[in-house]
Amino acid sequence: MNLIKLAQALKKEVKGIIKVSEAMSRHTTWRIGGPADLFFTPVDWMDLEIALKFASLEKLPVTIIGGGSNLLVRDEGIRGLVIHTGGGLKKIKINGEEVIAEAGVKLPFLANRVAASGLSGLEFATGIPGTVGGAVIMNAGAHGSSMGDVVTSVVAMDLQGRLLYFNNEDLEFTYRFSKLKNLDVIVIEIHFKLRRGDVLEIKAQMEKNLEFRKDKQPWEYPNAGSVFKNPPGDSAGRIIDSIGAKGWQVGKAKVSDKHANFIVNLGGASSADVLALIDKIQKEVYKKYKLFLEPEILIMGG
Ligand SMILES: Cc1cc2nc3c(=O)[nH]c(=O)nc-3n(C[C@H](O)[C@H](O)[C@H](O)COP(=O)(O)OP(=O)(O)OC[C@H]3O[C@@H](n4cnc5c(N)ncnc54)[C@H](O)[C@@H]3O)c2cc1C
């Protein structure tokens, strides 16, 4: 079946929007990425289940994106069905110190919402621009805390549309890793246990965290946050800076002058530009330190 016919067939069954050949550059913070064959934004769990069953029947590969803030999508785009959880699934429930958020809720939005309710624990998340679903997959963190410290359980769906439940211990959270990263599942709901705190103190801490970022990170250009993971006991930014890489440029991709672990899109950068720059940094760091810098960003498509 051609793409238009597939989109029409899926549209008959779901409520969410389906786009054909959607430029992924519109959905990544790097503003890079070729077309997704079919791009679907589910509005609720039922929509998601139907789309997954449809993809299974039509033998379409499935790719999930949240806020696209940790992704490099190749210029060739993504074949099959891309499910954009960041566009729907936005319910939040607060019950005492227990908080439940659907996967599409933006993490900074949730951090502000719980802060306003006098709940402490998500102050670290205020400047991490992605969805709660993406953050739990990545075990996103900053300022000495991460998702694994506050998540109690996760509800997910497998590619056949069956619900799965994971407790914190099942998820094996470590630095920028949760077990979910290696499973073919879609995170749909995340449960948190937070602590009572003073609203003003929580907000002041969040402000402080944001100020720290504005000072250190290149907010003026599209980027995807830290490109490489920190090696144990060291900082990737410090290491990259030490080989003089700040300002290195391939095409329109440049190592930020402000923070060496950020690659910025000066406007019109391709995934090939970014990949060439990543490769150059890895080779030069290896030459000098015999150390392999592992990417934190995820590469999709092609
Ligand atoms: C300016 C800037 C600053 C940043 N600072 C930080 C920081 O301080 N700390 C940090 O940890 N990260 C940081 N990041 C990186 C990024 O924001 C986080 O990794 C974020 O948690 C990714 O969430 P996302 O929704 O954008 O995920 P995406 O980038 O869309 O996806 C990331 C991965 O998660 C998967 N995924 C997303 N949603 C789901 C879902 N519902 N179910 C299953 N799989 C899913 C995707 O398939 C992909 O493998 C920063 C990024 C930027 C641009």
The ligand as a MOL file (V3000), in Angstrom:
LIG
                    3D

  0  0  0     0  0            999 V3000
M  V30 BEGIN CTAB
M  V30 COUNTS 53 58 0 0 0
M  V30 BEGIN ATOM
M  V30 1 C 19.0460 22.5090 25.8330 0
M  V30 2 C 18.9960 21.0750 26.2990 0
M  V30 3 C 19.3940 20.7500 27.5790 0
M  V30 4 C 19.3560 19.4390 28.0250 0
M  V30 5 N 19.7450 19.1580 29.2990 0
M  V30 6 C 19.6810 17.9110 29.7550 0
M  V30 7 C 20.0540 17.6080 31.0970 0
M  V30 8 O 20.4220 18.4670 31.8740 0
M  V30 9 N 19.9940 16.3130 31.4950 0
M  V30 10 C 19.5840 15.3090 30.6680 0
M  V30 11 O 19.5180 14.1530 31.0990 0
M  V30 12 N 19.2290 15.5600 29.3890 0
M  V30 13 C 19.2600 16.8260 28.9150 0
M  V30 14 N 18.8980 17.0850 27.6210 0
M  V30 15 C 18.5340 15.9780 26.7350 0
M  V30 16 C 17.0230 15.6580 26.6820 0
M  V30 17 O 16.2440 16.7970 26.9890 0
M  V30 18 C 16.6350 14.5240 27.6180 0
M  V30 19 O 17.3200 13.3370 27.2970 0
M  V30 20 C 15.1260 14.2650 27.5680 0
M  V30 21 O 14.7530 13.5110 28.6800 0
M  V30 22 C 14.6570 13.5460 26.3080 0
M  V30 23 O 13.2350 13.5460 26.3080 0
M  V30 24 P 12.4110 13.6390 24.9390 0
M  V30 25 O 10.9840 13.5090 25.2660 0
M  V30 26 O 12.8160 14.8360 24.1670 0
M  V30 27 O 12.9120 12.3090 24.2300 0
M  V30 28 P 13.2910 12.1180 22.6930 0
M  V30 29 O 14.5330 12.8900 22.4100 0
M  V30 30 O 12.1230 12.3610 21.8430 0
M  V30 31 O 13.6370 10.5610 22.6980 0
M  V30 32 C 14.7160 10.0430 23.4460 0
M  V30 33 C 14.5990 8.5130 23.4700 0
M  V30 34 O 13.4600 8.1610 24.2310 0
M  V30 35 C 12.5400 7.4010 23.4370 0
M  V30 36 N 11.2070 7.8080 23.8650 0
M  V30 37 C 10.7310 9.0710 24.0150 0
M  V30 38 N 9.4860 9.0330 24.5160 0
M  V30 39 C 9.1660 7.7160 24.6650 0
M  V30 40 C 8.0250 7.0140 25.1380 0
M  V30 41 N 6.9250 7.6340 25.5620 0
M  V30 42 N 8.0600 5.6540 25.1460 0
M  V30 43 C 9.1520 4.9820 24.7070 0
M  V30 44 N 10.2550 5.5960 24.2500 0
M  V30 45 C 10.2630 6.9430 24.2360 0
M  V30 46 C 12.8780 7.7160 21.9890 0
M  V30 47 O 12.5250 6.6380 21.1410 0
M  V30 48 C 14.3760 7.8940 22.0870 0
M  V30 49 O 14.9990 6.6180 22.0910 0
M  V30 50 C 18.9230 18.4080 27.1550 0
M  V30 51 C 18.5140 18.7280 25.8510 0
M  V30 52 C 18.5420 20.0540 25.4190 0
M  V30 53 C 18.0770 20.3770 24.0290 0
M  V30 END ATOM
M  V30 BEGIN BOND
M  V30 1 1 1 2
M  V30 2 1 2 3
M  V30 3 2 2 52
M  V30 4 2 3 4
M  V30 5 1 4 5
M  V30 6 1 4 50
M  V30 7 2 5 6
M  V30 8 1 6 7
M  V30 9 1 6 13
M  V30 10 2 7 8
M  V30 11 1 7 9
M  V30 12 1 9 10
M  V30 13 2 10 11
M  V30 14 1 10 12
M  V30 15 2 12 13
M  V30 16 1 13 14
M  V30 17 1 14 15
M  V30 18 1 14 50
M  V30 19 1 15 16
M  V30 20 1 16 17
M  V30 21 1 16 18
M  V30 22 1 18 19
M  V30 23 1 18 20
M  V30 24 1 20 21
M  V30 25 1 20 22
M  V30 26 1 22 23
M  V30 27 1 23 24
M  V30 28 2 24 25
M  V30 29 1 24 26
M  V30 30 1 24 27
M  V30 31 1 27 28
M  V30 32 2 28 29
M  V30 33 1 28 30
M  V30 34 1 28 31
M  V30 35 1 31 32
M  V30 36 1 32 33
M  V30 37 1 33 34
M  V30 38 1 33 48
M  V30 39 1 34 35
M  V30 40 1 35 36
M  V30 41 1 35 46
M  V30 42 1 36 37
M  V30 43 1 36 45
M  V30 44 2 37 38
M  V30 45 1 38 39
M  V30 46 1 39 40
M  V30 47 2 39 45
M  V30 48 1 40 41
M  V30 49 2 40 42
M  V30 50 1 42 43
M  V30 51 2 43 44
M  V30 52 1 44 45
M  V30 53 1 46 47
M  V30 54 1 46 48
M  V30 55 1 48 49
M  V30 56 2 50 51
M  V30 57 1 51 52
M  V30 58 1 52 53
M  V30 END BOND
M  V30 END CTAB
M  END
